[in-house]
């Protein structure tokens, strides 16, 4: 665990933040057993709101800086004890964070403090070869993979650059749980992760939160071992593949045959539906095609079906992939009856001979109503991603709608998965090559990643991490625009409550015209990382300080936006101007930094201010018989 303990004295203040908040006891530390998840905590001497602004420095292979990625954390408070959780990080990279804290009377921003993430543990696979990336393809999202045939199984997420941005141990921590027996994983429709651990089911998100946990140890079902796959069905229950070695009579002796079952289990651990292969398939003729991968069921257990995937179809019934039968079977989710069989030696639905699949994995239905599988060995020495439709209008038939034959070096006779993405691309996981291939609808590769370990399957995740933090928009209340210097101080009005006001004459959310002095004052309201401004003019006249009717008549009505502005200022006139009109921008020193003439009738002009420094400016407009000016702020 890497730990950074800081005591920042003095606190560096920005122009927006002046007050009495002090920050102490700052710590930044990686989580136990995970170098890519960090916790940052600190204390303040007053209750206040806070957030982190943090960044990652992106470098090339030589360590040269290429870019900086900025992120705002969530905002918490009001409190004096602050804690933040940072995810989606990369190993061996420099990060920095700045603490921002505020309340109605004070605001503080610390200097940036940096830390470097540690190397990944050796058990976490990384990019094994050069990443292939089609620069013209608009690719989003992430890929979740797992590892097999390693002492400590892990799950990890790769970004599109081929970087591991998240990982975890399958059992939650290293050297715990069943390292090689009946560990499997899947993702739900909302992209949470299901992990199987023989008799346990855990539903987790990617921020260390356990959403649901079911433990069947010690129940009547703990002779059945969960393996290969689990889903959350439309009722919100888990449906798992569960197996056990069962002895059946065979002449004068017995056979130890693998029994495959489906169990529907509520989040509270109640089994509400079960299905067993013995009720629908005859095990007496079972032969041991290739032994069994899992000694838990008995080393000599005959692997005659090998269920490796379950999927709930749009009609609520279940599709199950039986690898050793080269067959997809549809099972009624109420009665348990076999509704049809696709592929294999006794199909109810026929494929054309050259479309037969073999040792398939990962049956699933696409958003357009077709089905996809990873066809491991249907082409003998080549694997493929296969998308097909089913036609029941006459004699049932399966139609091969689309396929991508993987290169020979990606042939995988075991493991694997395939899915269709919302943009029409498809991807496949060549399990024993540890490779993900994404192709477009024309079957042209657009992305390819190989990790340094075998993977059972992979999943595309559009947005697994918390969305960019959002906060409430600022709404300015009813604040005066003109005050006499002798008038009493008043409370400035803006929402959300608890934000910080700053500017001449402002203290604890109050504006005092006597302290501000005569002139026009730009006041800022800060709520989190959002700011809005208002202008109040202080006059040396006797109350009520109204501008005369004659003066108003000579004024042009204009609007400047956005204000504050970054690169381009828009000036909008509420009445047309005609003739020769001069527009100038003046900085706080009185220097004219922009000047242009406008001829003819106009109502809107745009002014480029990208090269001007941050600060307060005045825009003036003068013509033959009119004049007006407005203040604005440049803030990039």
N, C-alpha and C positions, 0 to 999 in steps of 0.2 A: 504494500500500500504506500503510495507516494503522498506525503503530507506537507503542506505549506502553512506556516503559522506567521501571521503578519501583525504588526502593530503600527498603524499609520498615523504619525504625528509630525508635522501638522497635516490636516486634510487640505488638499488642493481644491479651490473653489472655482467654478466657472462664473462667467458674467451673469448667469441667470440665478445663481445659488449663493445667497448670503444669509448667514444665520447662525444659530447656536447648536445645531445637531452635530454631535461627534460620533465617530465610528470606532469601535474597538473589538478586540478578540476575533480578528478575521482569521478563518481557517479555510483552506482548500485542500481536499483530500480525495483520492480515488477510493471507490468502494472496495470492500474486502473481496478478493478474488476477481476483480474486474478493473482493468486499467482504462477502460473507455467510458466509465460512468463516474462523474465527479460530484461531490457535495461541497457547496460553499456556504459558510455560515458566518454571522457577525452579530454584534450587539450595537444598539444606539442608546444614547442617554435619554431620549424622548421617544414616546410612541409616534411612529410615522409609517408612511408607505415606503416601499422600496422595490427596486428591480435591479437586475444585472444587465449591463451591456457587455457582451463578451465577443471575442473574435478568434478566428483561427488563421494563422499565416500559411498560405499555400505556397510550396516551393517546388522547384524542379528536382531532378535526380541529383544535381550537384549542390542542392541546398540554396539556390538562388531564389529570392522571393518573386512570386508571380502574381499573387492576389491576396486580398484579405476579405474574409467572409464575416459579416457583422450580424449579430443576433441579439434581440431583446428577450430576456426571460419573461416569465409571468410576473405580474405585480402582486405583492402581498401587503397586508397591513390593515389597519394600523397596529403596530406591535413594536416592542423594543428588542425582540429576539427574532432574527431573520435567518431563514435557511432555504437554499435553492439546490435543485437537482439538475445537472447538465448531462444530456445524452447526445448521441450521434457525433462521436468524436473519432479521431483517427490516431493510431499509435505513433509514437515518436514524432509528434508535432507540437509546435509552440502555440499556446493559447494565452489569452489575456482577458482580464475582466475588470470592469469598473463598477463600483457600487454607486447607485443613485438613490438618495433617500430624501423625502420631503414631507412636510406637513403644512398647516396654514401659516405658520410663523417662520419656517426655516427650510433650507434646501441645501444639500451637499452632494458633491461628486468627488470621488476619490481619484487619485492617480490610477493608471492602469497597472495591475500586477500580473506578472506572467508566470506560467508553469509549463512544463513539458510532459506530455503523456509518455508512459513507459512502453517498452516493446511488448508485443503480444506474447502470451504464453505459447510455448512450443506446440501445444496440442491444438491450437486454433489454426485452421488452414488459411493460407494467404494465396494471392494470385501466383499461379505456378509458371505461367508463360505470358508472353506479350498479349495484352488485351486487344481484341479486335473491335473497332468502333467505327461505324459508318458515319462520317462527319455530317452527311446530309440528312441522316435520319433524325427525326425529332423524338428522342427517347426520354422517358421520364421514369420515376419509380426506382425500386430497389429489388434485389433478389435475396430471398431467405434460403439457406441451404443447411444441411446437417453433415455429420461425418459418420462413417462406419469403419469397422476394422481398426479402431484405435482404442487405446486403454481408457481414455476419458472422452466420451462422446460430447460433442458441442453442437450448438446451433449458432449461425452467424449470418449477418446481413452485409451484403456487398452493395456499394453504390455503383453508379454507372462508370466511375473511373477505375473500378476494380479494387477499391479500398474497402477493408473491413471497417464498418462504422458502428457495429454493435456485435456482441457475442454473449453467450452464456453457456454454462455447463448444463447438459441435459437434465441432470438431477438437481440443479440449482447451485451446486458447489462441487469442486473436484473430489474425486475418490469417494463418492457417495452414491448409493443405489446400484442398480444392475448395469454393469458397464457394457455388456454385450447381449444380454438376454432381454428380449421383448421390449426394447426401447424403440419408439416410433413417434412421429410427429405429423401434424397437419395444421392447416389454418382455417379459420372460420370465414364466413362471408364478410364480416367486418374486420378481417385481417388480424384477429387475435390468434394466439398459438395454442394448439392442443398438444400436450406431451403425455405419452403413455409410459408407464413404468411397471410392467407385469400385472399388478393388481390395483394400480393407482392411475387416476386421470387428473391432470392439472390444466386449467385454462388460464393463460397468462397474457399480459400485454408486454410491451417492450420497455416499460419503465419500472420493472421489478414488481409489478402488482399481480398478486394471485387473485384472479377473478372468481374462480370456482375450483374446488378440490374434492375429489371423491376417492375414498380409500375402501377397497373391497377386501382387504386382508382380514382374515378371521370370520368372513361370512361363508355361507354355503357355496358361494361362487369362486372361492379362492383356489379351487382346483383347475379353474379355467384361467389361462394366461392371456392377457391382452397382447396383441402383436399387430404389427404392420400399419393399422389404420384406425382412425376414429373420426367421427363427424359430430356436429351439433345439428339435430334435425329441426324441422319446422316447428315442433312443439317445444324446442329449447332443451331437449334431453340429449345426452350423449348416446351415440350408437357406435359400438366397438366390435371389432373382430376379436374373438376369444377362442383359443384352442387348447386342446389337451390330448395326451396320448391315451387311447382306450383299447382295452383288449377285447377282441371278438373271436368267437369260435371259428376254427378253420380245420376241418377234418378232426384228427385226433389231438390237435394242439390249438394254439391261439395265435392270432396276429395282433401286434401292437400298431394300431392305425391312428393317424392323426384325425381327430374330430374337430371340425370347424363350426363355430357358432357365431351368431349375432346376438348381442345384448343391448337393449335400450334401457338406459339408466338415468334416472333423474339427477339433478345436481345435489340432491340430498342422499343419494346412494340407493334409491329404491329401484329394483329391476321391475319394469312394467311390461316388458315384452321380450321374448327370447325365441330364437330359431336355431335348430341344430341340423347339420348336414345329414346326420344319420336318418332323419325322417324323410329325406327326399333323394338321397343318393345311396346306392348299395355299396358298402365298403368291403363286402366279402371277396370281390374280385380285385381289390386294390393291389397295385404293384408299386414297388419302390423305384420310381424312375431315376431319382438322383440323390437319394438320401434326404435328410432333413437338416436345415441350417441351425436348429435350435435344440441343444441337448436337454433343455428344460423339459421337453415333452418326451424324453426318452431317446437315447442315442440310436435305437433301432426303429424308431417310430416311422411308419410308412407315410411318405409325403404324397398323398394321392390327389389332393385338391389344391392345397396351398392358396388360400384366400389372401390377396395382397392389397385389395382396395375395396372400399364401400362408398357409395354416393347416392344421395336421395334425389330421385328424378323429380321433375316438376309436377307429376301426379301424386307425389308423396310416397311412392314405392321405391325399393332399394335396388340399385345395380351393384353387383358384386363381381369382381374379377377373380377367376380361379386360374391361376397360372398354369398348373399342371394339366388342366383340361383344355388349354388354349381357348377359353370360353368366358363370355360375359353372361351372367345369369340375372334375370330380373325376379325379385322376390316381393310378394305382396306384403305390405307393411302391417296389415291386420291379420290375415289368415296364415301368412307364412308360405302360401302356395307358390310354387315356381310358375311364373307367368310366361316366360319364354327363355330360350337359350340361343345365344348368338356365337357362332364359331364352334370349333371342336368337331368331334366325331358324330354327335347326334343333335345338330342344330334345329331349332324351330324357325330360325331366320337365316336365309342363305346369303352368303357373299359369293361374288365371282371367284373362281379358283385362285387367280393370281392376286386376289385381295385378302386371302386368309392371313390372319395374324397369329403370332406364336409367343408364348411366355410373356404376355402383355402386362402392363402396369398402368395404374392411375386412370381408370375410367372416369369421365366427367362429362357433363352436358354444358355446351357453350351458351352464350347469351342469344345466339341466333337460332337455337334449337337443334343444332347438330351435336355430335358426340366426339370426344377425342380420347385417344389412348396413346401410350408409348408402346409401339410394336417392337419388342426386343429381337425376335428371331424369325418373324414371318418371311423374311427375305433371306433366310439361312445365314449369310455372313454379313448382312447389312441390317441396321436398325432404322426405324423411321418414325416420324410423327404422322399420325393418321387421323383424319377427320372424316366422319361418315354420317349419313342420315339414315333413318328407318322409314320405310313405306309400308303401311298396313292396309292400303285401299284394296288390293287384290291379294295375291299371294305375298306374304311378308317377305321383304327383301331389304338388304342393307346396300347402300350405295356409297362408294368411295368418292367423297366430294373434293378432297384436297389431301396432299401428302407432301412430305419432305423427307427424302432419303438421306440419312446422315452419311458423311464421308466414312470410308472404311476404317479410318483410324479412330472413329468414335463408336464403333460397334460395341454394344453392351448387351450381353446375353442375360444379364440379371439387373435388377434395380431400374430406376428411371421414372420419369413423369413427363407429361405434355399437357399444355393448355393453350387456349386462344385468348388473346388480350383484347380489351375494348377497342383498340385502334385497328384491329384486323391482323396484327402480327401474331405469330405463334411462337412458343418457345418449348424447348425440350431439354431434359436433363439426362445426359449419358452417364449413368451411375458409376460404373466401374472405371470410367475415364475422368470422373470428377468434373465434367464439363457442361456448361449451359450454352445453348445456341438459341438465339432469337432470330427469326427470319420474317420477312414481310409476306404479304399475300401472294407475291410472285415467287415465293420460296427462295428469295435471295437473302443470304445472311446479312444482318445489320449489327449484330453484337455477339461476341463470343468470349466466355471467361472459363478458364480452367483453374480449379482450386487444387491445392497440394494434398488432397486426400479424396478418397471415394465419397460420394454422396448418395443417399438413398433416393431422395427426390429434392425438388426445389420449387419455390413458389414466388410469384411476382407480387410485390407489395407496393401499392401506389403511394401510401403515406403512413408508414408505421409509427412515426414519431409524432409527438405533440405538434399541432399546427402552430405556426408563428403566433406569438402572443398578441392578443387584441385587448384593447382597453376601451372604455366608454369615450365617445366623442365629447368634445367640450361644447357647451352651450352658454353663450354669453347672456347674462341677465340684463336688466334695465339699469344702465349706468349713465350718469350725466356726461355730456360732451363739453359743457361750458360751466365753469364755476368762478366765483369771485375769490380773490386771494384771502378775503376776510371771513369766508364761510367756514363752518365747522367741518371737521373730518367726518367721513362716512364710510360704511362698509361696502367694499366692492362686491359685485354680484356675478357669480358664474357657477356652473355645474359641470362635473360632480363636486359636491361639497368636500372640503378637505384639501383642495389644491392650493398651490403657492403662487401668490401675487408678488411681482417685483416691478421696480421702476422708481423714478423720483417721487418722493413723498409717500411711499408705501411702506407700511410696517404692520405685520400681523393681519394682513387682509384689509387694512384701512388706508384710505387715501387722504392725506392732509394737504390742502392747496397751499397753506401758508409755508409749509416745509418745501413743497415742490417748487414754488415760485412762479412768477409770471411767465407764460409761454405755453407751448403745446407739448404735452408729455405722452410718450408711448409707454403704455403699461402692458406687461405680459402676465398671462395666467398659465401656469404649468400644471398639467395633470399627467403624471407618468412621463412619457416621451413626447406627448402632444403639447403644443403651445398655441395660444391664440392671443391677439393683441387688440387693445382699444386705444383711442386717443382722447385725452381730456385737455381742454384749453383752460388755463388759469388767467383770469383778467384782473387788471388793477382798477377796474371800474367799481362803482358802488352797486350793490345788488339791486336789480336781478341780473345785471351783466349781459343783457340781451344784445345781440348784434342788430344794428339799425336796419329798418326796411330798405333804406337807400343802399346800404352796403350789400344786403342780400341780392338786390336787383342786379348789382354789378358782377355778382359771382357766377361763374359757370358751375353747373352741377356735374361732378365727375365721380367715377368709381375706379379704384385701383385694385387689381387682383391678379394672382393671389397675393396676400399680404400676411405674413412674410413671403417673399418671393425667392426662388432659386436662380433660374436662368432667364426667364422671359416675363416681363411685366406687361400686363394688358391695361390700357387706359380706355375707359368707356365714358362717352359723353351722353348725358341724358337729354341734351338739346344739341342740334347741329351747330357747328361753328363754320364760319365762312370768312373768306379773306385770308390775309397773311397772319398766321399764329405761330408764336415761338414756344417750343416746349424745351424745358431745361431740367436736368437733375443736378442737385447740389449736395455735396457731402457735408459732414458736421463741421468741417473747417471753413466752409463757405466757398470751396472750390467747385466750379462747374465741371462735372465729369461727363455730361451728355448735353448736347444741344442740337435741335433740329427744327426746321420750319415745316409747317403744314399749310398747304394752299387748297382752297376749295372746300366743299362741304364734306365733312367726315364725322363719324360717330364712334369709331373704334380704331385704335392703333396699338401695335405691339412693339415693345422696346427690348432689345437684347441687353441684359445686364450680367451675363455669365462671367465677364472678366472683372467685375467690380467686387471689392472685398465685402465681407459681412459687416453690417452696421446700419445705422439710421441715415436715411436720405430724405430730401425734400424734392418733390416734383412740382414745378411751377409752369403755368400756362398763361401767356399774355397775348392779347390781341389789340386791335385798334380801340375797342371800347369795353374790354373785359379783362379780368385777371382772377386767377385762383391758384391755390397751392395745397398740396396734401403730402403728408409724411408717409413713408413706407420703410420696411425693414428688409434687408437682404440677409438671408440665413440659408446657407447651403449645408 
